């Protein structure tokens, strides 16, 4: 008997289904990876917006007379 058939026998109805991250958490490994990618992308967008805002307030703003720095 091949390994595939043995695994199918052992798993029964769960054969071919995605593996869960934790047995008590209804989240698959693929969903966890997607959430990780989304939060990482969101963090980089936030860092970019923070840098853009800082540059605007610190350098561009005083040129237009906004938020003058003494």
mmCIF file as Biopython writes it, N, C-alpha, C and O atoms, coordinates in Angstrom:
data_model
#
loop_
_atom_site.group_PDB
_atom_site.id
_atom_site.type_symbol
_atom_site.label_atom_id
_atom_site.label_alt_id
_atom_site.label_comp_id
_atom_site.label_asym_id
_atom_site.label_entity_id
_atom_site.label_seq_id
_atom_site.pdbx_PDB_ins_code
_atom_site.Cartn_x
_atom_site.Cartn_y
_atom_site.Cartn_z
_atom_site.occupancy
_atom_site.B_iso_or_equiv
_atom_site.auth_seq_id
_atom_site.auth_asym_id
_atom_site.pdbx_PDB_model_num
ATOM 1   N N  . UNK A ? 1  ? 0.854   -1.173 0.000  1.0 0.0 1  A 1 
ATOM 2   C CA . UNK A ? 1  ? 0.000   0.000  0.000  1.0 0.0 1  A 1 
ATOM 3   C C  . UNK A ? 1  ? 0.900   1.236  0.000  1.0 0.0 1  A 1 
ATOM 4   O O  . UNK A ? 1  ? 1.879   1.303  0.745  1.0 0.0 1  A 1 
ATOM 5   N N  . UNK A ? 2  ? 0.562   2.205  -0.836 1.0 0.0 2  A 1 
ATOM 6   C CA . UNK A ? 2  ? 1.363   3.412  -0.925 1.0 0.0 2  A 1 
ATOM 7   C C  . UNK A ? 2  ? 1.074   4.379  0.211  1.0 0.0 2  A 1 
ATOM 8   O O  . UNK A ? 2  ? 0.073   4.262  0.918  1.0 0.0 2  A 1 
ATOM 9   N N  . UNK A ? 3  ? 1.976   5.334  0.365  1.0 0.0 3  A 1 
ATOM 10  C CA . UNK A ? 3  ? 1.849   6.322  1.441  1.0 0.0 3  A 1 
ATOM 11  C C  . UNK A ? 3  ? 0.568   7.136  1.301  1.0 0.0 3  A 1 
ATOM 12  O O  . UNK A ? 3  ? -0.085  7.437  2.300  1.0 0.0 3  A 1 
ATOM 13  N N  . UNK A ? 4  ? 0.204   7.495  0.075  1.0 0.0 4  A 1 
ATOM 14  C CA . UNK A ? 4  ? -1.003  8.288  -0.160 1.0 0.0 4  A 1 
ATOM 15  C C  . UNK A ? 4  ? -2.258  7.542  0.305  1.0 0.0 4  A 1 
ATOM 16  O O  . UNK A ? 4  ? -3.135  8.122  0.945  1.0 0.0 4  A 1 
ATOM 17  N N  . UNK A ? 5  ? -2.328  6.281  -0.020 1.0 0.0 5  A 1 
ATOM 18  C CA . UNK A ? 5  ? -3.499  5.491  0.381  1.0 0.0 5  A 1 
ATOM 19  C C  . UNK A ? 5  ? -3.549  5.318  1.899  1.0 0.0 5  A 1 
ATOM 20  O O  . UNK A ? 5  ? -4.622  5.368  2.500  1.0 0.0 5  A 1 
ATOM 21  N N  . UNK A ? 6  ? -2.385  5.116  2.512  1.0 0.0 6  A 1 
ATOM 22  C CA . UNK A ? 6  ? -2.325  4.958  3.958  1.0 0.0 6  A 1 
ATOM 23  C C  . UNK A ? 6  ? -2.778  6.244  4.650  1.0 0.0 6  A 1 
ATOM 24  O O  . UNK A ? 6  ? -3.524  6.199  5.628  1.0 0.0 6  A 1 
ATOM 25  N N  . UNK A ? 7  ? -2.322  7.396  4.134  1.0 0.0 7  A 1 
ATOM 26  C CA . UNK A ? 7  ? -2.712  8.678  4.714  1.0 0.0 7  A 1 
ATOM 27  C C  . UNK A ? 7  ? -4.214  8.905  4.540  1.0 0.0 7  A 1 
ATOM 28  O O  . UNK A ? 7  ? -4.878  9.417  5.441  1.0 0.0 7  A 1 
ATOM 29  N N  . UNK A ? 8  ? -4.740  8.523  3.386  1.0 0.0 8  A 1 
ATOM 30  C CA . UNK A ? 8  ? -6.175  8.682  3.132  1.0 0.0 8  A 1 
ATOM 31  C C  . UNK A ? 8  ? -6.983  7.816  4.089  1.0 0.0 8  A 1 
ATOM 32  O O  . UNK A ? 8  ? -8.034  8.237  4.572  1.0 0.0 8  A 1 
ATOM 33  N N  . UNK A ? 9  ? -6.506  6.623  4.362  1.0 0.0 9  A 1 
ATOM 34  C CA . UNK A ? 9  ? -7.183  5.733  5.307  1.0 0.0 9  A 1 
ATOM 35  C C  . UNK A ? 9  ? -7.174  6.314  6.720  1.0 0.0 9  A 1 
ATOM 36  O O  . UNK A ? 9  ? -8.184  6.276  7.423  1.0 0.0 9  A 1 
ATOM 37  N N  . UNK A ? 10 ? -6.029  6.850  7.124  1.0 0.0 10 A 1 
ATOM 38  C CA . UNK A ? 10 ? -5.889  7.388  8.484  1.0 0.0 10 A 1 
ATOM 39  C C  . UNK A ? 10 ? -6.714  8.649  8.693  1.0 0.0 10 A 1 
ATOM 40  O O  . UNK A ? 10 ? -7.315  8.826  9.753  1.0 0.0 10 A 1 
ATOM 41  N N  . UNK A ? 11 ? -6.752  9.527  7.697  1.0 0.0 11 A 1 
ATOM 42  C CA . UNK A ? 11 ? -7.454  10.802 7.844  1.0 0.0 11 A 1 
ATOM 43  C C  . UNK A ? 11 ? -8.957  10.688 7.622  1.0 0.0 11 A 1 
ATOM 44  O O  . UNK A ? 11 ? -9.725  11.469 8.183  1.0 0.0 11 A 1 
ATOM 45  N N  . UNK A ? 12 ? -9.373  9.753  6.834  1.0 0.0 12 A 1 
ATOM 46  C CA . UNK A ? 12 ? -10.801 9.559  6.581  1.0 0.0 12 A 1 
ATOM 47  C C  . UNK A ? 12 ? -11.423 10.754 5.878  1.0 0.0 12 A 1 
ATOM 48  O O  . UNK A ? 12 ? -10.990 11.130 4.789  1.0 0.0 12 A 1 
ATOM 49  N N  . UNK A ? 13 ? -12.448 11.362 6.499  1.0 0.0 13 A 1 
ATOM 50  C CA . UNK A ? 13 ? -13.170 12.479 5.879  1.0 0.0 13 A 1 
ATOM 51  C C  . UNK A ? 13 ? -12.337 13.755 5.785  1.0 0.0 13 A 1 
ATOM 52  O O  . UNK A ? 13 ? -12.644 14.630 4.976  1.0 0.0 13 A 1 
ATOM 53  N N  . UNK A ? 14 ? -11.305 13.870 6.585  1.0 0.0 14 A 1 
ATOM 54  C CA . UNK A ? 14 ? -10.471 15.084 6.582  1.0 0.0 14 A 1 
ATOM 55  C C  . UNK A ? 14 ? -9.417  15.079 5.477  1.0 0.0 14 A 1 
ATOM 56  O O  . UNK A ? 14 ? -8.685  16.056 5.319  1.0 0.0 14 A 1 
ATOM 57  N N  . UNK A ? 15 ? -9.332  13.999 4.717  1.0 0.0 15 A 1 
ATOM 58  C CA . UNK A ? 15 ? -8.334  13.902 3.654  1.0 0.0 15 A 1 
ATOM 59  C C  . UNK A ? 15 ? -8.605  14.945 2.568  1.0 0.0 15 A 1 
ATOM 60  O O  . UNK A ? 15 ? -9.723  15.048 2.063  1.0 0.0 15 A 1 
ATOM 61  N N  . UNK A ? 16 ? -7.587  15.707 2.217  1.0 0.0 16 A 1 
ATOM 62  C CA . UNK A ? 16 ? -7.716  16.707 1.163  1.0 0.0 16 A 1 
ATOM 63  C C  . UNK A ? 16 ? -8.149  18.074 1.659  1.0 0.0 16 A 1 
ATOM 64  O O  . UNK A ? 16 ? -8.141  19.036 0.892  1.0 0.0 16 A 1 
ATOM 65  N N  . UNK A ? 17 ? -8.524  18.179 2.912  1.0 0.0 17 A 1 
ATOM 66  C CA . UNK A ? 17 ? -8.921  19.477 3.465  1.0 0.0 17 A 1 
ATOM 67  C C  . UNK A ? 17 ? -7.682  20.221 3.938  1.0 0.0 17 A 1 
ATOM 68  O O  . UNK A ? 17 ? -6.665  19.615 4.277  1.0 0.0 17 A 1 
ATOM 69  N N  . UNK A ? 18 ? -7.787  21.560 3.956  1.0 0.0 18 A 1 
ATOM 70  C CA . UNK A ? 18 ? -6.664  22.365 4.426  1.0 0.0 18 A 1 
ATOM 71  C C  . UNK A ? 18 ? -6.450  22.154 5.918  1.0 0.0 18 A 1 
ATOM 72  O O  . UNK A ? 18 ? -7.396  21.985 6.687  1.0 0.0 18 A 1 
ATOM 73  N N  . UNK A ? 19 ? -5.182  22.169 6.301  1.0 0.0 19 A 1 
ATOM 74  C CA . UNK A ? 19 ? -4.833  21.979 7.707  1.0 0.0 19 A 1 
ATOM 75  C C  . UNK A ? 19 ? -5.094  23.268 8.480  1.0 0.0 19 A 1 
ATOM 76  O O  . UNK A ? 19 ? -4.810  24.366 8.003  1.0 0.0 19 A 1 
ATOM 77  N N  . UNK A ? 20 ? -5.641  23.108 9.685  1.0 0.0 20 A 1 
ATOM 78  C CA . UNK A ? 20 ? -5.926  24.276 10.526 1.0 0.0 20 A 1 
ATOM 79  C C  . UNK A ? 20 ? -4.662  24.720 11.235 1.0 0.0 20 A 1 
ATOM 80  O O  . UNK A ? 20 ? -3.762  23.922 11.498 1.0 0.0 20 A 1 
ATOM 81  N N  . UNK A ? 21 ? -4.610  26.006 11.537 1.0 0.0 21 A 1 
ATOM 82  C CA . UNK A ? 21 ? -3.468  26.560 12.252 1.0 0.0 21 A 1 
ATOM 83  C C  . UNK A ? 21 ? -3.383  25.970 13.655 1.0 0.0 21 A 1 
ATOM 84  O O  . UNK A ? 21 ? -2.327  25.500 14.077 1.0 0.0 21 A 1 
ATOM 85  N N  . UNK A ? 22 ? -4.496  25.998 14.369 1.0 0.0 22 A 1 
ATOM 86  C CA . UNK A ? 22 ? -4.639  25.362 15.675 1.0 0.0 22 A 1 
ATOM 87  C C  . UNK A ? 22 ? -5.962  24.600 15.661 1.0 0.0 22 A 1 
ATOM 88  O O  . UNK A ? 22 ? -6.916  25.052 15.027 1.0 0.0 22 A 1 
ATOM 89  N N  . UNK A ? 23 ? -6.044  23.472 16.334 1.0 0.0 23 A 1 
ATOM 90  C CA . UNK A ? 23 ? -7.291  22.692 16.304 1.0 0.0 23 A 1 
ATOM 91  C C  . UNK A ? 23 ? -8.506  23.462 16.841 1.0 0.0 23 A 1 
ATOM 92  O O  . UNK A ? 23 ? -9.625  23.246 16.375 1.0 0.0 23 A 1 
ATOM 93  N N  . UNK A ? 24 ? -8.299  24.347 17.806 1.0 0.0 24 A 1 
ATOM 94  C CA . UNK A ? 24 ? -9.409  25.063 18.435 1.0 0.0 24 A 1 
ATOM 95  C C  . UNK A ? 24 ? -9.725  26.385 17.731 1.0 0.0 24 A 1 
ATOM 96  O O  . UNK A ? 24 ? -10.692 27.054 18.097 1.0 0.0 24 A 1 
ATOM 97  N N  . UNK A ? 25 ? -8.922  26.781 16.716 1.0 0.0 25 A 1 
ATOM 98  C CA . UNK A ? 25 ? -9.113  28.042 16.018 1.0 0.0 25 A 1 
ATOM 99  C C  . UNK A ? 25 ? -9.597  27.767 14.596 1.0 0.0 25 A 1 
ATOM 100 O O  . UNK A ? 25 ? -8.913  27.072 13.845 1.0 0.0 25 A 1 
ATOM 101 N N  . UNK A ? 26 ? -10.762 28.295 14.205 1.0 0.0 26 A 1 
ATOM 102 C CA . UNK A ? 26 ? -11.279 28.018 12.859 1.0 0.0 26 A 1 
ATOM 103 C C  . UNK A ? 26 ? -10.576 28.860 11.802 1.0 0.0 26 A 1 
ATOM 104 O O  . UNK A ? 26 ? -11.209 29.656 11.110 1.0 0.0 26 A 1 
ATOM 105 N N  . UNK A ? 27 ? -9.261  28.679 11.682 1.0 0.0 27 A 1 
ATOM 106 C CA . UNK A ? 27 ? -8.446  29.462 10.763 1.0 0.0 27 A 1 
ATOM 107 C C  . UNK A ? 27 ? -7.447  28.518 10.101 1.0 0.0 27 A 1 
ATOM 108 O O  . UNK A ? 27 ? -6.694  27.821 10.781 1.0 0.0 27 A 1 
ATOM 109 N N  . UNK A ? 28 ? -7.445  28.502 8.760  1.0 0.0 28 A 1 
ATOM 110 C CA . UNK A ? 28 ? -6.511  27.634 8.058  1.0 0.0 28 A 1 
ATOM 111 C C  . UNK A ? 28 ? -5.169  28.336 7.916  1.0 0.0 28 A 1 
ATOM 112 O O  . UNK A ? 28 ? -5.058  29.547 8.110  1.0 0.0 28 A 1 
ATOM 113 N N  . UNK A ? 29 ? -4.167  27.560 7.578  1.0 0.0 29 A 1 
ATOM 114 C CA . UNK A ? 29 ? -2.828  28.130 7.412  1.0 0.0 29 A 1 
ATOM 115 C C  . UNK A ? 29 ? -2.813  29.154 6.279  1.0 0.0 29 A 1 
ATOM 116 O O  . UNK A ? 29 ? -2.119  30.166 6.380  1.0 0.0 29 A 1 
ATOM 117 N N  . UNK A ? 30 ? -3.553  28.916 5.220  1.0 0.0 30 A 1 
ATOM 118 C CA . UNK A ? 30 ? -3.616  29.857 4.092  1.0 0.0 30 A 1 
ATOM 119 C C  . UNK A ? 30 ? -4.247  31.173 4.533  1.0 0.0 30 A 1 
ATOM 120 O O  . UNK A ? 30 ? -3.773  32.244 4.154  1.0 0.0 30 A 1 
ATOM 121 N N  . UNK A ? 31 ? -5.307  31.103 5.326  1.0 0.0 31 A 1 
ATOM 122 C CA . UNK A ? 31 ? -5.950  32.327 5.821  1.0 0.0 31 A 1 
ATOM 123 C C  . UNK A ? 31 ? -5.016  33.102 6.735  1.0 0.0 31 A 1 
ATOM 124 O O  . UNK A ? 31 ? -5.008  34.333 6.711  1.0 0.0 31 A 1 
ATOM 125 N N  . UNK A ? 32 ? -4.234  32.404 7.537  1.0 0.0 32 A 1 
ATOM 126 C CA . UNK A ? 32 ? -3.280  33.068 8.424  1.0 0.0 32 A 1 
ATOM 127 C C  . UNK A ? 32 ? -2.183  33.761 7.613  1.0 0.0 32 A 1 
ATOM 128 O O  . UNK A ? 32 ? -1.775  34.872 7.951  1.0 0.0 32 A 1 
ATOM 129 N N  . UNK A ? 33 ? -1.708  33.120 6.557  1.0 0.0 33 A 1 
ATOM 130 C CA . UNK A ? 33 ? -0.708  33.737 5.686  1.0 0.0 33 A 1 
ATOM 131 C C  . UNK A ? 33 ? -1.265  34.986 5.007  1.0 0.0 33 A 1 
ATOM 132 O O  . UNK A ? 33 ? -0.576  36.001 4.909  1.0 0.0 33 A 1 
ATOM 133 N N  . UNK A ? 34 ? -2.512  34.912 4.538  1.0 0.0 34 A 1 
ATOM 134 C CA . UNK A ? 34 ? -3.136  36.066 3.894  1.0 0.0 34 A 1 
ATOM 135 C C  . UNK A ? 34 ? -3.305  37.227 4.870  1.0 0.0 34 A 1 
ATOM 136 O O  . UNK A ? 34 ? -3.094  38.382 4.498  1.0 0.0 34 A 1 
ATOM 137 N N  . UNK A ? 35 ? -3.683  36.933 6.111  1.0 0.0 35 A 1 
ATOM 138 C CA . UNK A ? 35 ? -3.831  37.976 7.124  1.0 0.0 35 A 1 
ATOM 139 C C  . UNK A ? 35 ? -2.477  38.611 7.425  1.0 0.0 35 A 1 
ATOM 140 O O  . UNK A ? 35 ? -2.388  39.826 7.602  1.0 0.0 35 A 1 
ATOM 141 N N  . UNK A ? 36 ? -1.433  37.807 7.484  1.0 0.0 36 A 1 
ATOM 142 C CA . UNK A ? 36 ? -0.085  38.315 7.735  1.0 0.0 36 A 1 
ATOM 143 C C  . UNK A ? 36 ? 0.352   39.255 6.614  1.0 0.0 36 A 1 
ATOM 144 O O  . UNK A ? 36 ? 0.901   40.325 6.874  1.0 0.0 36 A 1 
ATOM 145 N N  . UNK A ? 37 ? 0.108   38.856 5.374  1.0 0.0 37 A 1 
ATOM 146 C CA . UNK A ? 37 ? 0.474   39.699 4.232  1.0 0.0 37 A 1 
ATOM 147 C C  . UNK A ? 37 ? -0.298  41.016 4.250  1.0 0.0 37 A 1 
ATOM 148 O O  . UNK A ? 37 ? 0.263   42.073 3.962  1.0 0.0 37 A 1 
ATOM 149 N N  . UNK A ? 38 ? -1.580  40.951 4.587  1.0 0.0 38 A 1 
ATOM 150 C CA . UNK A ? 38 ? -2.411  42.153 4.621  1.0 0.0 38 A 1 
ATOM 151 C C  . UNK A ? 38 ? -1.931  43.125 5.697  1.0 0.0 38 A 1 
ATOM 152 O O  . UNK A ? 38 ? -1.827  44.325 5.445  1.0 0.0 38 A 1 
ATOM 153 N N  . UNK A ? 39 ? -1.639  42.614 6.894  1.0 0.0 39 A 1 
ATOM 154 C CA . UNK A ? 39 ? -1.200  43.501 7.967  1.0 0.0 39 A 1 
ATOM 155 C C  . UNK A ? 39 ? 0.187   44.075 7.684  1.0 0.0 39 A 1 
ATOM 156 O O  . UNK A ? 39 ? 0.469   45.219 8.041  1.0 0.0 39 A 1 
ATOM 157 N N  . UNK A ? 40 ? 1.052   43.288 7.047  1.0 0.0 40 A 1 
ATOM 158 C CA . UNK A ? 40 ? 2.376   43.791 6.687  1.0 0.0 40 A 1 
ATOM 159 C C  . UNK A ? 40 ? 2.259   44.913 5.664  1.0 0.0 40 A 1 
ATOM 160 O O  . UNK A ? 40 ? 2.926   45.940 5.788  1.0 0.0 40 A 1 
ATOM 161 N N  . UNK A ? 41 ? 1.422   44.722 4.664  1.0 0.0 41 A 1 
ATOM 162 C CA . UNK A ? 41 ? 1.210   45.760 3.650  1.0 0.0 41 A 1 
ATOM 163 C C  . UNK A ? 41 ? 0.623   47.012 4.296  1.0 0.0 41 A 1 
ATOM 164 O O  . UNK A ? 41 ? 1.035   48.126 3.972  1.0 0.0 41 A 1 
ATOM 165 N N  . UNK A ? 42 ? -0.327  46.841 5.200  1.0 0.0 42 A 1 
ATOM 166 C CA . UNK A ? 42 ? -0.929  47.981 5.893  1.0 0.0 42 A 1 
ATOM 167 C C  . UNK A ? 42 ? 0.086   48.739 6.727  1.0 0.0 42 A 1 
ATOM 168 O O  . UNK A ? 42 ? 0.048   49.968 6.798  1.0 0.0 42 A 1 
ATOM 169 N N  . UNK A ? 43 ? 0.996   48.005 7.359  1.0 0.0 43 A 1 
ATOM 170 C CA . UNK A ? 43 ? 2.037   48.661 8.158  1.0 0.0 43 A 1 
ATOM 171 C C  . UNK A ? 43 ? 2.951   49.499 7.276  1.0 0.0 43 A 1 
ATOM 172 O O  . UNK A ? 43 ? 3.297   50.623 7.642  1.0 0.0 43 A 1 
ATOM 173 N N  . UNK A ? 44 ? 3.345   48.977 6.125  1.0 0.0 44 A 1 
ATOM 174 C CA . UNK A ? 44 ? 4.212   49.745 5.223  1.0 0.0 44 A 1 
ATOM 175 C C  . UNK A ? 44 ? 3.499   50.972 4.660  1.0 0.0 44 A 1 
ATOM 176 O O  . UNK A ? 44 ? 4.113   52.024 4.485  1.0 0.0 44 A 1 
ATOM 177 N N  . UNK A ? 45 ? 2.217   50.838 4.380  1.0 0.0 45 A 1 
ATOM 178 C CA . UNK A ? 45 ? 1.443   51.997 3.922  1.0 0.0 45 A 1 
ATOM 179 C C  . UNK A ? 45 ? 1.396   53.050 5.019  1.0 0.0 45 A 1 
ATOM 180 O O  . UNK A ? 45 ? 1.543   54.240 4.742  1.0 0.0 45 A 1 
ATOM 181 N N  . UNK A ? 46 ? 1.193   52.628 6.254  1.0 0.0 46 A 1 
ATOM 182 C CA . UNK A ? 46 ? 1.180   53.554 7.380  1.0 0.0 46 A 1 
ATOM 183 C C  . UNK A ? 46 ? 2.517   54.256 7.567  1.0 0.0 46 A 1 
ATOM 184 O O  . UNK A ? 46 ? 2.554   55.454 7.849  1.0 0.0 46 A 1 
ATOM 185 N N  . UNK A ? 47 ? 3.610   53.525 7.415  1.0 0.0 47 A 1 
ATOM 186 C CA . UNK A ? 47 ? 4.943   54.120 7.525  1.0 0.0 47 A 1 
ATOM 187 C C  . UNK A ? 47 ? 5.143   55.158 6.420  1.0 0.0 47 A 1 
ATOM 188 O O  . UNK A ? 47 ? 5.676   56.240 6.668  1.0 0.0 47 A 1 
ATOM 189 N N  . UNK A ? 48 ? 4.717   54.828 5.215  1.0 0.0 48 A 1 
ATOM 190 C CA . UNK A ? 48 ? 4.833   55.772 4.095  1.0 0.0 48 A 1 
ATOM 191 C C  . UNK A ? 48 ? 4.019   57.032 4.330  1.0 0.0 48 A 1 
ATOM 192 O O  . UNK A ? 48 ? 4.495   58.137 4.068  1.0 0.0 48 A 1 
ATOM 193 N N  . UNK A ? 49 ? 2.794   56.879 4.822  1.0 0.0 49 A 1 
ATOM 194 C CA . UNK A ? 49 ? 1.953   58.047 5.106  1.0 0.0 49 A 1 
ATOM 195 C C  . UNK A ? 49 ? 2.544   58.900 6.222  1.0 0.0 49 A 1 
ATOM 196 O O  . UNK A ? 49 ? 2.488   60.128 6.169  1.0 0.0 49 A 1 
ATOM 197 N N  . UNK A ? 50 ? 3.105   58.252 7.222  1.0 0.0 50 A 1 
ATOM 198 C CA . UNK A ? 50 ? 3.742   58.982 8.311  1.0 0.0 50 A 1 
ATOM 199 C C  . UNK A ? 50 ? 4.932   59.796 7.788  1.0 0.0 50 A 1 
ATOM 200 O O  . UNK A ? 50 ? 5.085   60.965 8.143  1.0 0.0 50 A 1 
ATOM 201 N N  . UNK A ? 51 ? 5.768   59.186 6.951  1.0 0.0 51 A 1 
ATOM 202 C CA . UNK A ? 51 ? 6.922   59.887 6.389  1.0 0.0 51 A 1 
ATOM 203 C C  . UNK A ? 51 ? 6.468   61.053 5.514  1.0 0.0 51 A 1 
ATOM 204 O O  . UNK A ? 51 ? 7.041   62.140 5.585  1.0 0.0 51 A 1 
ATOM 205 N N  . UNK A ? 52 ? 5.449   60.834 4.693  1.0 0.0 52 A 1 
ATOM 206 C CA . UNK A ? 52 ? 4.933   61.895 3.833  1.0 0.0 52 A 1 
ATOM 207 C C  . UNK A ? 52 ? 4.388   63.059 4.653  1.0 0.0 52 A 1 
ATOM 208 O O  . UNK A ? 52 ? 4.642   64.221 4.335  1.0 0.0 52 A 1 
ATOM 209 N N  . UNK A ? 53 ? 3.647   62.749 5.696  1.0 0.0 53 A 1 
ATOM 210 C CA . UNK A ? 53 ? 3.093   63.788 6.566  1.0 0.0 53 A 1 
ATOM 211 C C  . UNK A ? 53 ? 4.205   64.558 7.258  1.0 0.0 53 A 1 
ATOM 212 O O  . UNK A ? 53 ? 4.150   65.784 7.351  1.0 0.0 53 A 1 
ATOM 213 N N  . UNK A ? 54 ? 5.212   63.844 7.744  1.0 0.0 54 A 1 
ATOM 214 C CA . UNK A ? 54 ? 6.320   64.498 8.431  1.0 0.0 54 A 1 
ATOM 215 C C  . UNK A ? 54 ? 7.071   65.435 7.487  1.0 0.0 54 A 1 
ATOM 216 O O  . UNK A ? 54 ? 7.397   66.563 7.857  1.0 0.0 54 A 1 
ATOM 217 N N  . UNK A ? 55 ? 7.345   64.966 6.269  1.0 0.0 55 A 1 
ATOM 218 C CA . UNK A ? 55 ? 8.041   65.806 5.287  1.0 0.0 55 A 1 
ATOM 219 C C  . UNK A ? 55 ? 7.208   67.033 4.954  1.0 0.0 55 A 1 
ATOM 220 O O  . UNK A ? 55 ? 7.744   68.136 4.850  1.0 0.0 55 A 1 
ATOM 221 N N  . UNK A ? 56 ? 5.905   66.853 4.787  1.0 0.0 56 A 1 
ATOM 222 C CA . UNK A ? 56 ? 5.021   67.976 4.473  1.0 0.0 56 A 1 
ATOM 223 C C  . UNK A ? 56 ? 5.040   69.005 5.593  1.0 0.0 56 A 1 
ATOM 224 O O  . UNK A ? 56 ? 5.213   70.196 5.331  1.0 0.0 56 A 1 
ATOM 225 N N  . UNK A ? 57 ? 4.868   68.580 6.810  1.0 0.0 57 A 1 
ATOM 226 C CA . UNK A ? 57 ? 4.808   69.514 7.939  1.0 0.0 57 A 1 
ATOM 227 C C  . UNK A ? 57 ? 6.171   70.150 8.202  1.0 0.0 57 A 1 
ATOM 228 O O  . UNK A ? 57 ? 6.253   71.347 8.478  1.0 0.0 57 A 1 
ATOM 229 N N  . UNK A ? 58 ? 7.235   69.359 8.120  1.0 0.0 58 A 1 
ATOM 230 C CA . UNK A ? 58 ? 8.564   69.847 8.499  1.0 0.0 58 A 1 
ATOM 231 C C  . UNK A ? 58 ? 9.196   70.729 7.434  1.0 0.0 58 A 1 
ATOM 232 O O  . UNK A ? 58 ? 9.803   71.743 7.778  1.0 0.0 58 A 1 
ATOM 233 N N  . UNK A ? 59 ? 9.081   70.389 6.166  1.0 0.0 59 A 1 
ATOM 234 C CA . UNK A ? 59 ? 9.807   71.109 5.120  1.0 0.0 59 A 1 
ATOM 235 C C  . UNK A ? 59 ? 8.911   71.928 4.191  1.0 0.0 59 A 1 
ATOM 236 O O  . UNK A ? 59 ? 9.217   73.085 3.903  1.0 0.0 59 A 1 
ATOM 237 N N  . UNK A ? 60 ? 7.819   71.347 3.724  1.0 0.0 60 A 1 
ATOM 238 C CA . UNK A ? 60 ? 6.976   72.044 2.753  1.0 0.0 60 A 1 
ATOM 239 C C  . UNK A ? 60 ? 6.089   73.069 3.431  1.0 0.0 60 A 1 
ATOM 240 O O  . UNK A ? 60 ? 5.907   74.170 2.910  1.0 0.0 60 A 1 
ATOM 241 N N  . UNK A ? 61 ? 5.535   72.725 4.584  1.0 0.0 61 A 1 
ATOM 242 C CA . UNK A ? 61 ? 4.636   73.623 5.298  1.0 0.0 61 A 1 
ATOM 243 C C  . UNK A ? 61 ? 5.223   74.984 5.600  1.0 0.0 61 A 1 
ATOM 244 O O  . UNK A ? 61 ? 4.578   75.990 5.305  1.0 0.0 61 A 1 
ATOM 245 N N  . UNK A ? 62 ? 6.418   75.070 6.176  1.0 0.0 62 A 1 
ATOM 246 C CA . UNK A ? 62 ? 7.000   76.383 6.475  1.0 0.0 62 A 1 
ATOM 247 C C  . UNK A ? 62 ? 7.224   77.238 5.226  1.0 0.0 62 A 1 
ATOM 248 O O  . UNK A ? 62 ? 7.210   78.465 5.313  1.0 0.0 62 A 1 
ATOM 249 N N  . UNK A ? 63 ? 7.428   76.620 4.090  1.0 0.0 63 A 1 
ATOM 250 C CA . UNK A ? 63 ? 7.599   77.364 2.836  1.0 0.0 63 A 1 
ATOM 251 C C  . UNK A ? 63 ? 6.341   78.115 2.447  1.0 0.0 63 A 1 
ATOM 252 O O  . UNK A ? 63 ? 6.411   79.155 1.792  1.0 0.0 63 A 1 
ATOM 253 N N  . UNK A ? 64 ? 5.196   77.598 2.847  1.0 0.0 64 A 1 
ATOM 254 C CA . UNK A ? 64 ? 3.922   78.243 2.560  1.0 0.0 64 A 1 
ATOM 255 C C  . UNK A ? 64 ? 3.423   79.071 3.748  1.0 0.0 64 A 1 
ATOM 256 O O  . UNK A ? 64 ? 2.332   79.639 3.697  1.0 0.0 64 A 1 
ATOM 257 N N  . UNK A ? 65 ? 4.211   79.137 4.797  1.0 0.0 65 A 1 
ATOM 258 C CA . UNK A ? 65 ? 3.832   79.917 5.967  1.0 0.0 65 A 1 
ATOM 259 C C  . UNK A ? 65 ? 3.009   79.145 6.967  1.0 0.0 65 A 1 
ATOM 260 O O  . UNK A ? 65 ? 2.465   79.740 7.897  1.0 0.0 65 A 1 
ATOM 261 N N  . UNK A ? 66 ? 2.897   77.820 6.808  1.0 0.0 66 A 1 
ATOM 262 C CA . UNK A ? 66 ? 2.162   76.992 7.746  1.0 0.0 66 A 1 
ATOM 263 C C  . UNK A ? 66 ? 3.109   76.482 8.806  1.0 0.0 66 A 1 
ATOM 264 O O  . UNK A ? 66 ? 4.283   76.244 8.521  1.0 0.0 66 A 1 
ATOM 265 N N  . UNK A ? 67 ? 2.641   76.313 9.987  1.0 0.0 67 A 1 
ATOM 266 C CA . UNK A ? 67 ? 3.393   75.694 11.072 1.0 0.0 67 A 1 
ATOM 267 C C  . UNK A ? 67 ? 4.842   76.189 11.106 1.0 0.0 67 A 1 
ATOM 268 O O  . UNK A ? 67 ? 5.778   75.392 11.041 1.0 0.0 67 A 1 
ATOM 269 N N  . UNK A ? 68 ? 5.011   77.459 11.204 1.0 0.0 68 A 1 
ATOM 270 C CA . UNK A ? 68 ? 6.353   78.016 11.149 1.0 0.0 68 A 1 
ATOM 271 C C  . UNK A ? 68 ? 7.222   77.475 12.284 1.0 0.0 68 A 1 
ATOM 272 O O  . UNK A ? 68 ? 6.785   77.364 13.429 1.0 0.0 68 A 1 
ATOM 273 N N  . UNK A ? 69 ? 8.446   77.147 11.938 1.0 0.0 69 A 1 
ATOM 274 C CA . UNK A ? 69 ? 9.403   76.615 12.883 1.0 0.0 69 A 1 
ATOM 275 C C  . UNK A ? 69 ? 10.327  77.763 13.281 1.0 0.0 69 A 1 
ATOM 276 O O  . UNK A ? 69 ? 10.873  78.445 12.413 1.0 0.0 69 A 1 
ATOM 277 N N  . UNK A ? 70 ? 10.505  77.981 14.568 1.0 0.0 70 A 1 
ATOM 278 C CA . UNK A ? 70 ? 11.350  79.095 15.028 1.0 0.0 70 A 1 
ATOM 279 C C  . UNK A ? 70 ? 12.801  78.755 14.944 1.0 0.0 70 A 1 
ATOM 280 O O  . UNK A ? 70 ? 13.649  79.577 15.291 1.0 0.0 70 A 1 
#
